[in-house]
């Protein structure tokens, strides 16, 4: 069959006869029996054909992701390696921005030269992100007239005649997706068409994206790009630079036809391959395995530097100090702006300890609840050992600089500790900590994305730091050996080291899944207001434009560049956030990693900062089941809410779980002051932060939610029913009080 199609395509190329290919009255091809016109390649830059995919003329690197931007490499797991060329990469314009307002805390940002993104780190990958945002550019397309599946009706994307679809090139299985136009840019010349997976793609697999019978607002069919039409219809271009791709495109169309799609209907199509497990995880796993082997079964070295008694309501002692972690970054001590230390420039090089022996002095703070020890000043005060857990802070926060205060000392953390006797220890998410933004590192990266490893490499080191901190809580020669963690006549350890759990919120929920998936000493984690895939999250983050977009968009002003940059960044972010590790929470366990991993997702309906849509993708990918009912009085922007997400059939539930907490509809309780929040926007923008009350912190401030977290954070834990036959309502909805 493939031979016959190839012969047909060759015949069309030689004789250029329209009648060689089937046609119907509603296709984009000419009428049967008429001579097909030669493609008009006026305006096509032949000189860039080796590194630009001209099937989309509006941007060198569209459509994206795309196997066009790879080369064969027998040394990689996929047999491919990303091959971006400097000449095709987005270019940052020089910028000179003053310091931000005080609440954003960044230094002036100034660059002096136009700078294309250096593709070196990207070209280490053997494929693209498992959560890839697919990008195309079809000026004039109307998604409603085309009939594309929106975010609010994902099921449409699986219909036989879906006009925008993605399928696995080997199995031909359809991928659940939605399509949207970039609502951040309404200029049609710079507006990207974005196709998003509603469940992550499978690592190492090849996929094909197809847009067929695309229409404008008048319902008229859009004409395909002239080069694409030449490939689709078997018309010779007369340009060797374009013809070298002919066999690859013929193979693409053969697979499209195998999937039951008529090639003459296709407006645009391309293929892409998802990065392998090795490509996504090998750096983090390499430093993890090396660091733990260096311990030789011993505990990490640590020092207690200060102790504070009765630091706040619900706590009886705070303990702060430092611990040593092998430093895999290229600056002594691994400070802000450092990147991984490689001994060679090869694309498969792995990070090594600087100078073979350098260490990072990571900071820690541990908070002992009053339930464990009511009064450390009383030598006879009884000890009720607390459960051991790590806490992960939010966006650019800190946990270990001070003796008290900050997010780690906030009421919701202390309430969980004091209500359920949990001893939390925390360190900072370096790379995404307060020190990174105060020093200006994050905004300098946004001004030149070549520097992105200065964030994500430190984030991977930060994940290792958390693992070492868990080992200090677990190991008998760790904190258990220090008198500050013991009390009473029996010198009793104030926490139970049997198992260390994890609880994190916001950024702690976005990075925490990667930690649970890879840590050798953490099996269960609660991800509060979590997400996956920063490329999806950030433009739906309410304050993004003010806090970060002002720099990023000033440096990269082209709208198509702006969309592409998020897709590019995700390819590297995968190494250090949930998105690169979700399949390893879904049964595909990583080497040298315990197989029993469980997560509980606590989501805020209509969250202004971490969109619930991202948590739904996370749930589909890991196989988390959701509490039912989950709706606001039957309302939802979805035609089929939570499509393809399992329901919890009975409690207690022992698998992964998704709980969506509702703070209620908007009620203005005084001029400009609100209770409740609207349902989330359905385009790729953030909510109106001046309307309603952001529910981002509502789940963690809800008594029932904390009860559920506590029941889950046990060695034999499970998800218990704390909502009954109603949706899960937060305490903001019911006006219950919080711990001061």
Secondary structure, 3 states (H helix, E strand, C coil): CHHHHHHHHHHHHHHCEHHHCCCCCCCCCCCCCCECCCCCCCCCCHHHCCCCCCCCCCCCCCCECCHHHEEECCCCCCCEEECCCHHHCCEECCCEECCCCCCCCCCCEECCCCEECCCCCHHHCCCECCCCEEEECCCCCCHHHHCCCCHHHHHHHHCCCCCEEEEECCCCCECCEEEEECCCCCCHHHCCEEEEECCCCCCCCEEEEEEECCECCCCCECCCCHHHHHHHHCCCCCCHHHHCCHHHHHHHHHHHHHCCCCHHHEEEEEEEEECCHHHHHHHHHHHHHHHHHHHCCCCCCEEEEEEEECCCCCEEEEEEEEEEEECCECCCCCCCCCCECCCCCCCCCCCCCHHHCCEEEEEEEEEEECCCECCCCCCCCCECCEEEEEEECCCCCCCCCCCCCCHHHCHHHHHHHHHHCEEEEECCCCCCCHHHHHCCHHHHHHHCHHHHHHHHHHHHHHHHHHHHHHHHHHCCCCHHHCHHHEECCCCEECEEEEEEEEEEECHHHHHHHHHHHHCCCEEEEEEECCCCCHHHHHHHCCCHHHHHHHHHHHHCCCHHHHHHHHHHHHHHHCCCCHHHCHHHHCCCCCCCCCCCCEEEEEEECCCCCCCHHHHHHHHHHHCCEECCCCCECCECCCCCCCCCCCECCCCCECCCEEEEEECCCCEEEECCEEECCCCCCCCCCCCCCCCCCCCCCCHHHCHHHHHHHHHHCCCCCCECCCCCCCCEECHHHHCCCCCC
